[in-house]
C-alpha cells in the first residue's frame, strides 16, 4: 500500500482549473520531486496535501485512510509537515529555542513553553540532536534573525523535523541559496533517514536529480510524465514543456 496517494484531484478557482485530475502515489521512504514550469500547479498540489487548500474534487489518502480536506494541524498530527518558500521561524528567539518550541508542541507541552530550559534539559538534548543533523549545533545560541539565509532554511527544516513527521513536504528548499549553500542543503537532505518520506517542489534540476528517486512533471495542472530522474530527463515531452510547447495530457 502506498503511504500517500492522491486520486483525481481537481482544484478550480472560478473558471480556472489549477489542477485537472492529478493522480499519483508515493511509497514510504521515497524521495519524490514535483517539477514543472511556473503555473503548472505545484504549489496548489502541495497546499492540498498539507491541508492549506481543499480540493474541488478527488481524494487524498494517507496509509489508505482518507484525509481529504483535513486542516494543517490535523495533517501535522498525522505526520505530514510542510515547509514553505518563506521562512516560518521566530526571529527573536535563538536557534535552539525555535526547535525547542516545536518539540514542546509535538509533546503537547504548550503550557510549559515559557518555562525555564533548565527544567527540561532533555528537551534541549533532543533539540541539539536535531541541530546536529542539520549542522547547526555551533549556532544553537545565535538569534534566528542573525543567521545567514542558508542557515535560516536549515533551521526551518530542523523545526519541521522536531515534529517527527513521517512525510515532509519541502517547498523550494534551495530557493535563493548560493551554490555553496545549495550543495550543503543537498548533502543534508540526502542524509535524512529513509523512515522519512520526502516530497520536494524544486526548480533547480541539479538538486532534483541529486535527491529524488522519482520525479513527477506537472503541466497545466496534470501529471505529464513520471519516472526515474534519468527517464524524465530523457523524455522529449519534458524538454518541450521547458523549452517549447506541449499539449496538456488527455
Secondary structure, 3 states (H helix, E strand, C coil): CCCEEEEEEEEEECCEEEEEEEEEEECCCCEEEEECCCCCCHHHHHHHHHCCCCCCEEEEEECCEECCCCCHHHHHHCCEEECCCCCCCCCCCEHHHHHHHHHHHHCCCHHHCCCCHHHHHHHHHHHHHHHHHCCCHHHCCCEHHHCCHHHHHHHHHHHHHHCCCCEEEEECCCCCCCHHHHHHHHHHHHCCCCCCEEEEECCCHHHHHHHCCEEEEEECCEEEEEECHHHHHHCHHHHHHHHCCCCCCC
